[in-house]
Amino acid sequence: MTRPKIGIVDDEASMRDALVALLSENHFDPVPMAGIADYQDNIDQTALDLVLIDLQLKGESGLTLAMDIRRAGDVPIVMLTGRGDETDKIVGLEVGADDYVLKPFNPRELVARIRAVLRRTGKPVAALSTTPDQDRITFGRLVVDQKQRILMDDQDDEISLTNAEYRLLDYFLSRPNEVIPRVDLLAELGSDLTKYVDRTVDVLILRLRRKIEKNPSKPEHLQTRRGQGYIFVTDTQRSTN
């Protein structure tokens, strides 16, 4: 399958290099560009499947480029920015961006969002690389690829997880069908939780359930044992009592 061509418009050379490496590793064909002039020079020679645009280009606006791209055609656009201003996000989406990702971003999340936008817009999607069965753990309709550190559904589509969510899931899968006290989860994820309180574990559990359970309010896999902790049931035929 031909690798989707992803344009990268960012004036920071280090960010362009990092994005080129990330996209290449995930079976995309990156086309790095430093600004609007580079984009205009390349667009007549290269048919892009999607464009990543930094909102704050040096001396020019990523929004201007996004508007120009949208006026010219229907190439999907994902905006990248370090700003947290909600107004910028709204403006970016209104001018035609298909998604909006804040820097610093989780690499797996960015890749998953790019794939999602390509699927929604009918563009080719980079195939996930295959790995031996011993690197995969299946539960219900989902599969964890431990080599690539990703979660996939039964159609081999990636389900986006944050780093903390993936670490939590991976830890549960290393101790399947075993009641794990909250204190053990805090110890495992401690480095990620220094700025949070104890209840963060519960928040992560809720977020993970929304992504892996058919009915998060009645979880089959990630269950609570009141007064004891949590248990990850890999075989849903087991008793949930």
N, C-alpha and C positions, 0 to 999 in steps of 0.2 A: 504494500500500500504506500502511495506517495506521501511523504511527510508534509503536513500542512505548513505553509509559509507564514511566519508570524513576524510582522514588522515591529521593531522596537525603536521608538522615538524618545530618546532621553539624552540630555546634554552632559550627564555625568558619565565619563568613560568607565569608571569602576562599576557603576550600576549596569551599564550596557553589557560589560564583560560578564557580570554575574548572571544576568538574564540570558545571555547567549549560552552560557554553560548549563543553566537550569533547563532551558527549553531543549537544547541538544540532547541532554540526558533523558528527556521524556519524549523523544521521538518527534520533535518538531524541527522545522528548518528555519532558524532565526535569521532575520535580516536587520542588523543594527544600523541606526541612523542617528546623527547628532542633533538634528533639528528639522525645521520645515523645508529648508532648501535641499537637504539630503533626501527627504521624502519625495519632493517633487522631481529630483533627478532620477530616483529609483523607480517611481511608480509606472513610468512608461515601459520599463524593461522587465519589471517583476510583478506578477499577479499575486497579490497577498490575500491570504484567507482571513486574516485578522490583524489588527494593529493595536499595540500597546503604546499609549501616549502619556508621557509625564505632563501633568497640568502646568507645572512651572518650568518651562523651557527658558534658557538664558536669553533675555532680550526679546522674547516673543511668548505667545500664549498657546498652550496646548489646546485650549478651547477653540481658538481660531482654526487650528489644523483640523480638529474634530468636525467643526462646521463645514469646512471646505470638503473634507472626505465625504460627509453625509450628503452634501449638495451634488457631489459628483457620482455617487453610487451607494451601494448597500454593504460595503465592506464592514464587518463587525468591528467595534471599537471597545477597548477596555482602558479606562483612565487610571493612571497611577499618580498618587500625590502624597506628600507628607503632611498636608493640611488636614485638620480635623473639622474644618468649618462645614457644617451641614449645608449651608447655602451653596458652596462650591459643588457639592455632590448633586444637589438638585439641578443646578445650572448645567453641569456636565451631562446628566441624563436627559435634560430637556433639549440640548443641542444635538442629541442623537447617540450618545454613548450607550453601549449595551450593558456595561457593568462598570464598577468603580471600586478600586482597591487601595486602601491606605498603606503607605510605607511607615514603618517596616512591616512587611507581610510575611506570613507563613508560606514558604515555597510550595508545599503540597497544596495549600488552599488556592494559591494563584494558578497552579497548573489545573486544578479541578475546575476553577471558574472559567479558564480558557476553554477547556473541553466542553463545559456546560453551554457556553455562548456559541461555540461552533455547532453543537448539536441542535440548539434552538434555532439557529439561522440556516440549518441545512448544509453546513460546510463539512468537509472531511474532518474526522477526528483521529488524532494520533493513537495508534494501538498501544495498549499496555503490553510491556514485554512479558513473555511467558517465563515461569520459573518452575523448578521441580516441585512435585506435590509435597515433599517434606518441608518446604518453605511456606506452605499454605495451611491455614486452619479454617475449617468450615463449621459454621453453626447456623442452623435454620437455612435461610435463603442467602446468607452473606458469607463472604470469604475474606480472611485477612491474609495478605501477602506480606510475610514478615521480612522478606529480603528487600522489597521496595517500600515497606512501611506504609501500606495503603489498605483501605477497606473497599471492597467491591460488592455489588449486588449480583443477582443471578444472571444479569445481562452483561456482566463484566464492565459495568459503568462504575467509575470511582465515586465513592461517597466522601465528601470533604470532611476531614477531621482536623482540629487544631492539634498542636504538638501535645498539649496536656491531655486532650481527649484520646489521642492514640496511645499515649503512655499508660493511661488508665485502662483502656481496653486490653492492651498487650499484657499488663500485669494480671488482670483477671484471667486471661487465657492461659497464663503460666500456672495458675492455681484454680483450675476448673472445678466446679461443684464443691467448693470449699468455702465455708463462712469466713469472711475476712473482716476483722474489726476496723473501725474508722481510723484508729491510731496507726495501724499498719499502712493504710492508704496515705495518711499524712506523711509517714516516714518515707514511703516510696516516692511521693511527688513533692516532698518538702522544698526542694530548690525552686519549684515553680510557685510555691504558695507563701513566700516570705512576706509579701505585701497584702495578703488576705487573712481571713479569719477561718476558724475551723469549719464553718458552714460552706466554705468553697467546695469541699468534697461533695456535699449534697448537690450543689449547683452543677458541678461537672457530671455527676450521676444523671441528673435530669436532662442535661444537654445530650449526653451520650445515648440515653434512652430514646430521645426524639429521633435519633439517627439510625438506631438498630432495631427498635421494636415496632411491630405492626400497630400495637396500641400501647403507647407509653404509660398510660394510666393503669394498665394491667400487664406489666412486663412479664414475658415468658423467660427471658434470659437473665437480665440484670435485676435481681430481686432483692428486696429488703428483708432482713431478719431483725424484727424489732428487738432492741436491747442488745443485739449481738453484732450487727454490721451488715455486710452485703455478701451475696453469693452470685456467681455467674454460672447459670445452668446451661450446659452445652447440649444436653439431651432434654428437650422439652417434654418428653414423655414422663420425666421424673415427677414425683410429687412436689407441689409448690407450697406445701404446708410448712 
